[in-house]
């Protein structure tokens, strides 16, 4: 008898991890199925499931987290006899980028409603309804967390103080325990309001799924919800902990984050990417320019007291994109108007698009595309036609300047990028 183990891994979005088998597969080549494989000598189904997951996906699961959905048997023409397998189910916080395809053509998370549209391995066809039923059962949660994401993609985080009953002096998302009979989404909205003063309709919270955390105090299950907001730090109150601030996702690895929040970071990054901020039909548009000289210094402008936006701060050369004008031509035009530098067509490279905070002046979050180029120019080649000065600045010094609201995000992002590394000596 051919015996094997299979694992239905369900992510927080309710998708199941599926493997497309290669043409050289011994059993049902080219079909889609769960990760898994044959039992080796001396193994039971559980041992085989854990080992096969590592080999085929690179994902490690604790055997205690595997929930059996039963042993199934079917007649296999390919094996010339009976097949027996045990199917396990487990929830995972892994994103697709965390999965290694160790066998077959590819691995992908697939929505359960779409699985049946693919050519399926017989073991998968036999058990798909069991997986759907298992995934649909709501699980009780011990607490909830809420990820409130601002237009720049920053996440509202709480710095806990030394009075916190668990994980003192660490960072986390707002959240807490549920009241008797309270639904997780309602508890999430209540906790957010109690801790930050921000009121959201529970219907506006996206469910990112349920996660499990085990530590020396036991095993806990918690639900996570997310929503976009047009608020900034000035729109949030701190009713608990030391501070509540919006934190850029790239800064999270450098913070001392509680395990329950750290575990969901891949899922949260994926949600942010899939839910960009809605600017409306006609956002204000800006073009910014950064030139990098032979030393690796970057061109910045010290603004004077006259601009409406961020007077007397340091920022990028650039400005408004005119109606009917595209970003790149605007960048060339603004660079020449402010510095006298005329670059050839194609001389600027798009770095990134940013959301910039212009609420103080326009009451809005606006769009800026930033263009960059390496150059042989020096300060002597720059004709400062706007602001106090436009000069090349040592990158270490640039990080410590009193930067404009846009440059506060853009300058560190550029200096930490591979694009800058390719231009700097």
Secondary structure, DSSP 8 states (H G I E B T S, - for coil): -EEEEEEEEE-TTSEEEEEE--TT-SSSTT-EE-EEEE--TT--HHHHHHHHHHHHH-----GGG-EEEEEEEEEETTTTEEEEEEEEEEE----GGG----SSSEEEEEEHHHHTTS-B-HHHHHHHHHHHHHHHS----SEEEEEEE-TTS-EEEEE--TT-SSSTT-EE-EEEE--TT--HHHHHHHHHHHHH-----GGG-EEEEEEEEEETTEEEEEEEEEEE-S--GGG----SSSEEEEE-GGGGGGS-B-HHHHTTHHHHHHHHHHS-----SS--EEEEEEEE-TTS-EEEEE--S--SSSTTSEE-EEEE--TT--HHHHHHHHHHHHH-----TT--EEEEEEEEEETTTTSEEEEEEEEEEE----GGG----SSSEEEEE-HHHHHTS-B-HHHHHHHHHHHTSHHHHHH--
